[in-house]
């Protein structure tokens, strides 16, 4: 299980005292009154999403007309999280370049030997649809991952290989909470395209890991025994920084995005060794950093020895700047299971932050307003 290895300071008592309701985390009834769209149900259903997506992808037939020299996945927001997880988790096994693009335009090298994966949960994301038109013009090979919308119609009309998500295990219907579908769906499609080699056994190990971790993080587990609730309390009125490396970078990205949208909190993620070359000098100012930030270092024995040492030393630097830190060790056996171990922890913790803040985590009013205004342009 996930174990804190260092905690430099205790939670500020004044912050806890000012929370609206610190007991809400132990009551599904109280949570349900605030969580109107049942995001808790989506968090609890991650293992079911993985299993469901894997089974569905086995029925998808992928026949590529040309050898694939590179893969480009186009997605935005929650629909880009799965590809980012895949890119980092499988980078040591990928035999062709794999890139995630969060923009309207494809890279100039895209051609008939490029596999373009159009990823949009809603199937209506304008950047993805625009890139799809460009992919057609360039003669690229195309696959689709969507739950419906224009992308599903495009796949039906053109006969593109497609994983059409049946989101029955995402009751909140929030794209960011369909992460099990997004990651596993992409894995399944890459396997069908013979660009990845993942077995039923490996997916079952992921499902088992999620179930085991979830049992220790669910609402029914009290705060003093619940790592996710502890992280939630530690993160209130702070800017959480998730620090990860190598195969866990995509999982940290998932956590930061979910916390941004669910808890409406300015969470971010940083990558080792990259931050060792600049960020450590940026911790001194403003002076409020030591009050406003908390760094979570996600450690793994599956990192290389040099990365493990960098994690420890970087945490020491942060502490020398009097900023609170916590090291959390991932304990499952494989890189892929640790990816989902971390995603599970941060999904629960981010949800609990929203409950402590007294907000419904599902609505995203600023994103909705932005999209409405953009559509008028």
N, C-alpha and C positions, 0 to 999 in steps of 0.2 A: 504494500500500500504506500501511498504518498506520505512522506515523513518530513516535517520541517527540521532542518539540521542547524539552522542558526536564526535567531530572532533578536535583533539588537535592542529593540524597545518594546514596551507593552503598548497596547492600544490606549490612546489618550482618553481618560475617563470623561472629559468634558464633551467629547464627540459622542460617546455612547449615551451620555445623559440627555443630549439634545435630540437623539433619534426619536421618531414618532412612536415606534413600536418595535422593541427588540425581541419580543416573543413571537412575532409573526412567522419567523422561519421554522417554528416547530409545529405549525398548524396548517394543514391543507385547507381547512375550511376558511381560515383567515386569508390565506394566499389566494384562494379561489375568488374571493370578493374583489381583490385588486387585479388579479390576472384574468381579465375578462375573456381573452382569446385563448386561454389554456396553453400558454407557452411552457408551463411546467410539464404538460403532457408531451410536448415535443422534446424537451430535455430528457425526460424519462425514457423516451422511445428510441434513443439513438441506436441501440443494438438491433432493434426491429428494423430500423431504416437500412442498416448495413446488410442484414440478412435479406430483406425484401429486394433491395437493389441488385444484389449479387444474383439472386434467383432470376430476376427479370432479364438481366443482361445475358444470361445463358441462352435466351431465346432469340437474341438479336443476331442476324446474319450480316457479316461484314465482308464484302468482296471489293478489294482495291484494284484499280485498273493499272496502276503504275507502282514501282517500288517507292517506298517512303524514305526520303532523305532527311526530313525534318518535320516536326509537329508544332503547330501554332494553335493554342487554345485562346479564344476570344471570349471574355466574360467580364462582368462588372459586379462590384459589391459581393453579395453572398454567392453569386454564381461563379466568381473567380476564386473562391476560397479552396474548393476541391482541387482545381488544377495546381494551385500553389502548393498545397499539401503533397500532391502527387510528385511534382517537380523535385521537391527537396527529399521526400521519403525514398524515392527510387533513383536518385541521381547517379548512384554507383552502379546501377544495373541498366540504365537506359543506353541503347546503342545508337540512337540518333538524337540530334539536338531537340530539346523540348522547351518551348517558350510560352509564357502567358502574357497576352496583350490586353491592356485595359484602355483601349482607345478605338477610334473609328477606323483607322487605317491599318492594313496589314504591312508587314515588313517588305522591303523591295525584293527580297530574295524569294518570296512565295511564288511557286509555279506548280506544274503538274506533279512534281515529286514532293509537294508539301501537303500534309494532311491538316486541314483546318477544322477544328472542332468548335462549333458554335454553341456556347453554353449560356442559357438564360432560363431561369426557373419559370418566369412568367411567359417567356416566349415572345415578349414584346419590347425588349431592351433595344433602344434605337442604335446604340453603338454596335451591338452585335449584329443587328439586321443590316446595317450599313456595311460592315465587314463581310457579311455573307454575300452581298452583291459583288463586292470587290473580288472575293474568292472565286466566284463564278466567272468573272471577266478574265481572271488570271489562269483559269483552267485548273485550279487546285482541286484536290479531292476533299470532300466535305462530309463531316458527320455532325449530328445534332444531339444535344442533351437539353431537354426542356420538359415542362409539365403541360404545355399546351401553347395556345396563342399562334402568332404568325410563324414562329419557327417550326411548330408541329405541322402546320399547313405546308410550309416550304418543303419539309422532309417528305410529306405525303405526295406532294405534287411532283417532286424531282426524283423520288425514290432513293433519297439519301439514307444511309444507315442511321438509325436513331434509337436512343434510349429515351422513351417517353415516361417521365416520372409519374407514378400513381401515388400521390402523397398521403396515403391513408394513415401513415405513422408520423405525420407532421400536422397535428390538429390546429396549431396556431396559424398555419399556412404562411408563415414568414420565411422567405427564401434563405435567410441566414441560419434558420433553424432546421433546414433540410440538408445539413452538412453530411450526414450519413449517406444520403442519396447522392449528393454531389461527388464525394470522394469515391465511393464504391462504384457508382455508375461509370465514372471515368476509368477506374481500374478495369471494370468489366469490359468496357469498350476497347481499351488498349489491349486486353487479352484477346478479344475477338479479332482484332486487327493484327494479332501476332507481333505486337510491339512490346508486350510485357508478359511475364510468366508468373502468375499468381495462382495458387492452388486453392481448392475448397478448404483444405486443412488450415491454411493460413488465414482465410476469412473467418473460419470458425474460431480460431484463436483470438481474433479481434473481437468477435461477438462475446466470447467468454470473458475477455478482459473488461470490456465495457460493463457487462453485467456485474462482475465482481467489484469493480470500482464504484459503480452506481449504488450498490447496496450499502456502501459506507458513506455515501454523500447525500442520500435521499432525505426528504423532509423529516422522516421518522427518527433519524439519527441525531441526537442532541449535539449542541454546539461544541461542547468540550471534547467530543469524539469525532467531529465532522470537519475535515480539512477545508471543504468548500465554504462552510459558514465562517470558519476562522479567517479565511482570506477575504471574505466579504466584509467582516467587521474591520479588518486591517485596512481596507481600501476606501472606506467612507471618508469623504472630504480630502482625498489624496489623489495624486495622479499616478496610477499604477504603471510600471514599466516592466514588461515581460522580457527577460533575457534568455535567449536560446541559441543553439548552434546546430549546424549540419542538418540532419534529418528531422529535427524538431522545429525548424524555423517556420514551416507552413502551419503547424499546429499553434504556435504562438500568434501568428497572423490571424488565424481563426478566432482565437480568444480575444484579441484586441478589437477586431471588428464587431464581434458579438457584444462585448462590453460597451463599445461606442453606441450601438443602436439599442441595446436592451436596457443598460443601466444609465444611458445618456451621460457617460463619464469619459473623460479625456484619457483613455488608456492608450498605450503605444507598445510596440515591440521593437527590440534591438537585437542585433546579431553579433555574436562573437565568432571570429576574431576582429571583424570590421571595426567595432566601437573602440577596440584597444588602440586604434590609430588616430582617434580624434575626440570622442565623447568624454573620456576621462578628464580632459582639461576643461570641459564645459560644465562641470558640476559645481564650481565655486560660486557662480553668480547666476541668477539673483540669489541673495542671501536667504530668501524664502524657500529655496529648494529643499532644505532639510525639514521644513514643516509640511511641504506640499507634495512630496514624492515618496513613493515606496517602490523598491526594486525587488522583483521576484526572479531568482536565478534557478532555472530548470536544469538540474544536473542529471547526468546519465553515465553509467559505466560503459555504455556502448559508444560514447564519444571517444575520440583518440586521446591518448594520455596528454598530449599537448593542449588539447581543447579543455580537458578537465582541469588542468593546471591554470589555464587562462581564466576559467570560470571562477576559481577560488581567488586568484589574485585580483580580478576585476571587482569581485564583491568586497575585498579588502579596501580597494581604492574608494569605492562608494561609501563605505563605512568611515573611512578617514575624512570624508567630507561631511560626516555627521548626518547622513541620509539613511533612513531605515531600510533594512534588507531582510530577505528571507530566502534561504536555499531550500529547494524542494527536489527530492530525488525521485526520479521515475524508476519503477522497480519491475515492470513486466519484462518478459524475456527477449522480445525481438524489437527491431526498430519500428515496425508497423504497429505492433501492439502498444508501444510507448507513445506513438503519435496519438492514438485514440485514448490512451490513458490521460494524456494532457488535455486533449479536447474535452473529454468528459469532465475533468476537474474544473476547467475554466467555464464550461457551459453552466454548471451548477452554481459556481461562485458568482458569475456575472448576474445570473438570475436573482440570487439572494441579495446582491447589492441593490437591485431595483426594488426589491421588497423593503429593505431597510430605508430606502429613500422615499418609500410611500408612493411609487408610481407604477402605472400599468406599463409593462415593458414592450408591448407590441406596437403601439402607434409610433410612427416616425414622422411627426408633423413637418419638420424642416425639410426632410427629403421629399415628402409629398408636395409641399409648397414649391420647392425648387423645380420639380418635374412639371408641375402645372404651369409655372411661369415660363419654363423653357419651351413647353409645347406651344405657347402663344407666339414665340419668336418666328 
